[in-house]
């Protein structure tokens, strides 16, 4: 039986072939228009059909035909750009437009708490930011969807029927399926296809306008009686012929475009199913969710009138249709994971009836256990325990050469002083988050204090200035905010770097519910806390970058070729190579390793520069790299990994910088130490 990786590869290959067919369809539409124009030019020159030569006509009127092709592409391109802008709203707007209700991060509802925890689990498994979570309260069908142009503006929504009907492992598989759509860029692909089809629709509409104009002109010209030669009939015939031709070609283009879009969507559903199994390692959960949808009446059909518009984003078909079906048949999807399935949903229905009866009686199955703490708390504890064991096994770092400054100190950068060499530490219980601390991190009023606490300095004038900034940011309750930040500073002192990062990420995800003005004010406060001592550590940079990337994502930049961004590429690689390299020779070796890993699209590696390391230059260069094409971003991150692994050891500073780079480029990076 093929593995889920085989299914993923097959779905990707078929998608590429279908996209190529879509491009050929558009090229064929342009060629058809050029042929029609060539034939009209032939008629206008009063030549007989026998003398018509396609080659001669193209050579004689090459400029006009080129203008025709340009006009068709311009109409499609402009309409596509307009529609892309309309469809390019963040996932939260799409969810809210369908009647979605945002789930509060500190909700006490058992099923909503379970949903949030499942979403967090899938975010960890896929390595992307935790998206906003919505529930469609008015939808009783079992369905879900993910929307968003990038992982940082994504939203996951489930129907009320899915929330109350599915078991935990089935819900996990459904959410994993939706995460695949975000991870694989399906939303972006679908928006581009929908916008391109809209461009072709505009051509059909233009033909309909010409057709209507010809009919109206013919009707108005009937009563006219004149002995003079009237050109109106000829104009009417030309308008009718041109309108009918343009409308027919545009309609055929729309038909083929929608057929191909539906085919592409079906392949992406297969890919998402296989990716969900990769995240959950549970094919039975995916098969169970599909069987449950098949067992209930109405399947996953949505009542919202906009269901057809978002059908390609749903877990199962949200509207009925055969010719333009966006999802494969349920039975076919189930047999990918259970080849012996015979299409009989009665056993699933009986199991579902027993599960609902047990819930109603207050005796839920083990799979419906209460998720009070959630995986984030468990994850934080696991990360902390791993960090403690790694720290205990880590040998003492060798002292730097005489006269050599620590590698991570430079203009605008700072690193914490190295810990004394004490040898392997005994195994001690790792710290963990208490229930009160977890509740505080899930409270939008308390989570900002945890973020601020992570950036507070040790005792001294710098901390006093930082606390003054905290008090000025919340003048109404300045004392309470400052005290809470100091409390969290004491809590965070128990944790090492990976544990603090996990806590900060949970706080950031909690703050998604804040209004944009409050998020911007908090971003300014974090920047003041980071800049209070005039230097920035990699941890501080990663925290601030994570906050801005996830809660204040910038507008997509115009894409540029990799060669045009050679300078910022080298600046970022040089900065990364600087961390963890105790000597200039090792720093140079890491930088060369990163340059050598770049593909030829980035240009030939230049001579190794030796500039002064500057935080502002690094931050500006990293921001410019948002303009890299998606494939170039992946190649650049691979080069960054090569630079970090050049000495076979990834330091904590290198790890923080890698994560800041990946987050800025919208590339998922799985959790690691």
N, C-alpha and C positions, 0 to 999 in steps of 0.2 A: 504494500500500500504506500503511495507517495506520502512524504512528510509535508508538514505545513510550509517548510522552506521551498519544497518543489512547487507547491501551489502558488506561493508568492512569486516565484520566478516566472511561472507560466502566465500569471495574470499580468505581470509587468510587461512581458514580451507582447502579449496580445494587445495591451493598451497602446504600446508604441506603434504597432501596425495599424490600429484603428485611428490613431491621431494622424498618421501619415495619410491614410485614406481620406480623412477629413480635409487635410490640406490639398490633396489632389482634387477633391470635390470643389473646393473654392477656386482652384486653378482652372478646372473645367468650366466653371461658370463664367470666369473672365474670358476664356477662349471662345465660348459660345457667343458672348456679347460681341467680341471682335469679328466673328464670322457673320453675324447679323448685320453689323455696321458695314462690312465689306460688301455684302449683298445689296444693301440699300444704296451704297455708293455706285454700284454697278447699275442699278435701275435708274438712278438719278442722271447717269451719263448716257442713257438711252441706248445701251448696248444689248444685243440679243443674248439669250441664254447660251447659245452655241459658242459665242465668242468669249464667254466668261472663263477666266483662268484665275484660280485662287492665288497661285504664285504671283502672277502679274499684278493682281489687285493689291496684294500685300506689299509688293515692292513699290507700286505707284502711290499708295496711301499709307505708308508705314508710320508717318507722323500722326495721322488721324487715328490709326488703330492703337498706337502707343498712348495717345491721349485718352482713348476710350478705356483701355485697360487701367490707366491711372485713375480715371473718374470712377470706375467701378470699385477699385480698391480703396479710393478715398472715401466713397460713401460707406463701404463696409467698415473701414478703419475708424472714421469719425463716429459712426453709430456704435461701434464696438467700444470705443473709449468712453462715450457717454454712458452706455449701459454698465460698463465695468465700474465706473464711479458710483453709479446708483447701487450696484450689487456689492460693492466693496466695503459696506459697513461692517463693523466688528460683530463678533458672534453674539454679544449681548443684545444688540439691536435686533438681530434676526430672531433671537429667542423671545424677546419682549413683543415683537410684532406678531408672534403666533400665540400670544396670551400667556407666555411663561412667567412664573413667579420665582424670583431668586431665592435660593435656600440660604438662610443666614448661617454663617460659620459656627455660631454658638447655639444652633437649634437644639431643642430638647426632645423633638419628635423622634421616636425610635427608628422609624423607617427612613426619615430624612438624614438622621445621623449615620445610618448604615450606608446610604447613598454617598454621602460626603466621604466616608472612609474608603469606600470602593473606588471613588474617583481619585483619592489620594494614592491608593495602592497602584492604580494604573498609571498615574503620573510618575511614580517612582520607577515602575517597571519599564515604561517607555522613555524615561529620561527627559520629559518636557515639563514645563511649568503647569501647576495645577490650574485648570480653567475655571471660569465661573460656572456654577451649577444651577440649573433651573428645573422646575416641575411644571408640566402643562396640566393644571388642575381640572380642566374641562374635558380632557381626552381620556376615555376609558379603554381605548385600544392599546395594545402592548406595542410600544414603539419608542424610539429615541433618535436623536440626531446630534451632530456636532457641527458647529459653524465657526468661521473665523478664517481670516487670511493668513494668519501665522499663529504659532503656539502662544504668543503673548497676548493676543486679543481673542482667543478661542472661548467658546462656551459649549457646555454639554447639557442637553435637556432630555429628560425622560418624561413620558406620559404618566398620569396618575395610575393608569392600568398597569404599567410596567413596575411602578414603585410598589404597588400593593399586591401584585400577583406573582412576580418572579421570585425564585429563591435567591439566596445570596450569591451562589456560584453562577447562576444564570444571569443575574444582574451584573456581576463582574465581567462575564463574557460580553454582554451587550455594551457595557461601557468601554471595554477594551477594543471592541469593534469600532466604536466612535473615535477613540483615540487614534486608531490607525488612519482614519480619514484626515485627522489633523496632522499627524506625523508625516504622512505620504503626500501632503499637499493636494488632497482631492478637492477641497473647497476652492482653492485657487484654479485648479484645472477646470472644474465645473463652471466657475464664474467666467472664465475665458471662453469656454465653449458656448455657454448661454449668450454671452455678449456677441460672439461672432455670428451666431444664428440670428440674433436680433438685427445685426447689420445686413444679413441677407434678407430678412423680413422687410427691412426698409426698401430694398430694391423692389420686392413684390408690391409693396404699398405704392411706390412711385409709379409702377406700371398700372396699378389700379386707378391712380389719379389721372394718368394719361388716357386710359380707357374711358373713364367717366367724362373727361373733358371732350373727347371725340364724340361721345353720344350726345352730350348737351349741345355741342356746336351743331351737330347734324339736326337736332330737333329744332333749334332756333332758326336754321337756314331753310327749312321747308317752305314757309309761306312766300319766300322771295321769288318774284317772277321778273326776269330781266333778260333782254336779248344779248346783253354783253356777256362775254365769257366770265363765268363765276369760278374762282379758284377754290371756293369753299368745299365742294365735294372732294377734291383731291386732298385738301388739308385734313378733312374728316377721315378719309381712308388712311392717310399716313398716321394720324393720331391713333386710330383704332388698331392698325397693324402694329405700330410701335408699342402701344399700351398692352395689347394682348401678348406680344412677344416677351416684353419685359416682365409682365405679371407671371407668365407661364414659366419663364426661366427662374425667376425669383422663387416661385412656389415649389418648383422641382428642387431648387437648392435647399430650401427650408426642409422639405421632406427628407432628402438624403442626409442633411445635417442632423436632424432630430433622430433619424434612425441610427446614425453613427454615434451620437451623444448617448443614446440609450444603450447601445452596445458597449461603449466605453464605461458607462456607469455600472453595467452588470459585471464587467471584469474587475472594476475597483471594489465591488462588493465581495467578490471571491477573495481579492487581496486582503480586504479588511477582516474577513472571517479568519483567514490563515494567520494574519498578524495578531489578532486577538488571542488565538491559541498560543502564539509565541509568547505573549505577555503573561497569560494565565497558566500556561502548561496544562490546560484542562479542556481537551476536545469535547468531553461529555457535557461540560457546562454550556458550550456553544450549541451543541446538538439539542440539549434540553431546552434552551431558550427558543430555538426555532420550532421545536415540537410543541412547546406551550403556545406559541403564536398560532400554529396550525390547529390546535385543539380548541381554542376559544372562538366564539362567534364573532364575526367581523374582522378577525385576524388583527392586523395593525393599522387598519384604515383610520385616518384622522377625520374629524368633523369640520375642522377649520377650512374655510374656502380657499386658503392659500396652500393647501396640502400639495397640490400638483406642482407648485413652484419650487417647493423644497423636497420633492420626492426623492431626488438623487442623493440627498444628505441623510435620509432616514435609514434606520436599521432594517426595516422591512417596508414593502411598498405601502405608501400612505394613501394611494388612490388606485382605483381599478383601471386597468388598461392592459391590452395585449400587444398592440403594434409598437407602442413606444414604452414598453415596460422597462423601468429603471433597475429592477431587481430580478435575479434568476428565480425560478420556482423554488418554493420552500423545500420540496422533496429533494431537488437536486443539491441544494446547499447542505441538507441534513446528511445525504449519502456521502458527502466529502469526509464526514467524520464517523458516520455509522453506515458502512456499505450494505448492511443487512436490513436496513429500514425498508418496510413494505408499504409505507403510506398509511398505516392504521394509527390514528391519533387517539383511539379510545383508551388505551392504557395510560397515556399522558393525561387525558381528561380526568380519569378516576384518581390518579395521583394528585392532580391539582385540586380536585374537590376535597380530598382528605387533608391536604395542606391548609386550605382555607378554613376548613372546619376546626382544625387544631389551633389555628391562630384565633379564631372567634372564641374558642373555649379557653384561651389563655395558656395553652400548652404547645408552643411552637416547637418545630423540629430543631435539631442541633444546628442545622444550616441557617436557621433564622435567629441565631444567638444575638444578644444585645451588644452592639458595638459602642459602648460608652466611651472607652478610652481612644479607640481608633488606632490605625497603623502608624500615624505620625508619632504618637507617643512611644509606641513599640519601636519604631525605626530609630528615634532619637536615642533610646536606650541601647539598641543594637550598635549604632554607630559609636556611641560612647564606649561601649565595652570593647569593640574592635580597636578603637583608638588607644584605649588604655593598654591593651595587650601589645599593640604595635609599638607604643612608646616604651613599654617594659623591655621589649626585645631589641630596641634600636640601640646600636653602639654609640658611644660618645663621639661627637663630631671632632675631627682633627682640628687643632688650632690653626688659624690662618697664618700664612707666611708673615714674617716680620715686616712691618711697614705697610701691610696690605689692609685696606679698609674692608669691612664686610661687604659682600657682593650685592646686597639688596639696598645699599645706601647710595643715594644719588640725588640730584636736584629734583625736589618735589616728592621723592619716595622715602620711605622709612621702613625699618623692620624692627620687631621687638628684639631686645638683647638676647643672645643665645643663653640657653639654660646651662647651668654648670654640669660638668660631666660627673655623674654620680653612679654610672654603671647600671646594670639591669635592676629595675625596681621590682619588688615583690608583687605578686598578683593580689590586687585589692578590688573590692566590689566597685563597679563603675557607677557613677552618679546617674540618676534618672529624674525625669520630670514627674512631679507630684500631680495629683488630680487638680489641685487648685492652680498650679502653674499652667497646666494644659487649658483649663477653663479661662485663665487670664489671656493666654495666647489666642484663644478663639473669640475673645471679646474685642470688637473694633475700638472700644474706648481705652482698653489697656494695652493692646498690641503695639501701639507707637512707642510706649515707654520701654518695651523690651528691645525694640530696634535702637532707640537712643542709647540704652544701657550698653549695648554691644559696642558702641563707638566711644564710650566715655574713657578718658585717660585715667591713670593712677592719680593718687592724691597730689595736689599741687595747683599752681595758677591755671594750667590748661583746663583741668577739670572744673575749677571755679567758673571759668569763662564759658565752658560748655553748659553747666547747670544754669547759668544766667541766660543763655540762649534758649534753653528748654523752658524756663519760667516766662520769658518774653513771648514765646510762641503760644502759650496758653495762659494769658493773664488772668482769666476768670478763676482758675484753680491751679495757680502756679505752684503752690506748696505741695499739693497732692501729686501733681505730675512729677515734680522733681523727686519727691520721696519715693514714688513708685519706680522711677528710673534707677534710683540708688538701690532699692530693694532688688530689682532685676540685675543690677551690676553684681550684687553679692551672690545671686543665684547663678549667674553665668560664670562666676569665678570657679565653680566646680567643674566646668566643662573645658575640654580642649577645643582646638579649632574646628574640626568636623562637627562636633556637637553644637557649637555656637552657630555654625552655618545652617544646620538643620533647623534650629530654633528660629533663626532670622527668616528663613524661607517660609516657615509656617506663619510667622507674623506678617510677612508680606502678602501671603495669600489671603489672610483674614481681612486685610485692608482694601481688598478689591471693592468692597461694598461702599467705601467712602465716596462722597461727591468729588468730582475732578478738582474743584478749587481746594478742597482739604488735602487731596493727594499732592497737589503742587506745593502747597504750603509746607507739608511734611517733607517733601523732597528738598526744599530750600533749607529746612532745619537740619536735615541729615548732612547736607553739603557744608553747612557752617560747623557742625560738629567734627566732620572729617578734616576741615581746613583749619581747625582751631590751633593746632601746633605747627602749621606751616609745612607739614609733610604727610604723606599718604602711605599706609601699609597696603599690601595686596589684599588683606582681609577687608579693610575699610573700602577699598576701591570695588571689591566684589559685592559687598553689601549695597553700596550706593548704586552700582550699575544694575544689580538685580532688581532693586526697587524701581528704577526708572524704566528699565526694559519691560517689566511686567505690568506696571501700573500706569506708566506714561509713555507708551511706545510711540516713537516718532513716525511720521508718515513715510511710506515706502519711498526710497530714493530711486532716481532714474538709474537703470542698470548701465554699468560701464564695463568695457573689456578689461581683463586682468592686467594687461600691459599698461593701461592708463593709471593703474593704482600701484605701480611697482614701488614707489617711494613709501607710502604708508604701510605696505606689506613688509618692507624691510625694517621699518621703524618698530612695528609690533613684534616681529621676530627677534629683533635685537633686544628689546625690553624683556621678552620672555626668556631669552638665553641668559640674560643678566642674572636672573634669580636662580639660586641654587648652585652657581658656579663660583667656587672660592678663589679661582685665579683667572687672570685675563686669558691665559691659553685655553682653559676649559670653556670659558665663555665664548671665545672665538670658535672652538670646536662645535659647540652647541648651535651657534648661529649658522655656521656652514652646513651642519646637518639639516637644519630647517630649510635653508636655501636650496640645497640639493634635492630635497623632497618635493619641491614645487614643480609642477608640470611645465612644459614648454610654453603654455599659454601665458605664463607670467613673465616671459622673457628670460634671457640668459642671466644667471647669477652675476651680480656686480661684485666688485672688490669689497672686501669686508670693511665696513666703516667703523670708526672708533669715535662716535660722537659722545658728548656728555648725555647721560640718561636724564630725560626730562619728562615729568609726569604730564604736563600740559600737551607736549608733543605726542606722547603715547595716546592720551585720551582723544585728541583730535584725529590722529591717524586711525584709531579703532573706529571712530564714528564714520570716517570716510569709507571704510571697508564694508559698510552696509550696502554700498552700491555694487558689490561683486555679484555676479550671476550665481544662482543656487549651486551649480556644479563646481564653480570656482571657490565658493565658500567652503564646500566640503573638502576640496583639495587643499585649501589654505589651512583649515583646521588640522588636516593630516600632517601638514608641514610643521604646525605648532607642536603637535604631539611628538614628532621626530626631534624637534629641538629640546623638548622637555625630557625625552627619554635618551638623549645622547649619552648621558653618563650612567644610564641604567637605573637611576634613582630619581623619583619625582618628589621634590620637597613640597611642604605645605604651601609655601609661597607660589611655587610653580602651579600647583593644583588650583589655587584661588585665581590666579591670573588666567589659566586655561578656561575656567568656568566663566569668568567675566568675558573673555573673547567669544566663547561659544554662545553665551546668552545674548551678546550684542548682535551676533550674526544669525540669531534665531535657529541655531543648530542644537538638537537635543544632545545632551551629554549625560550618560547614565551615572548614577551615584558611584563613587569610589573613594578610596583613601589615597 
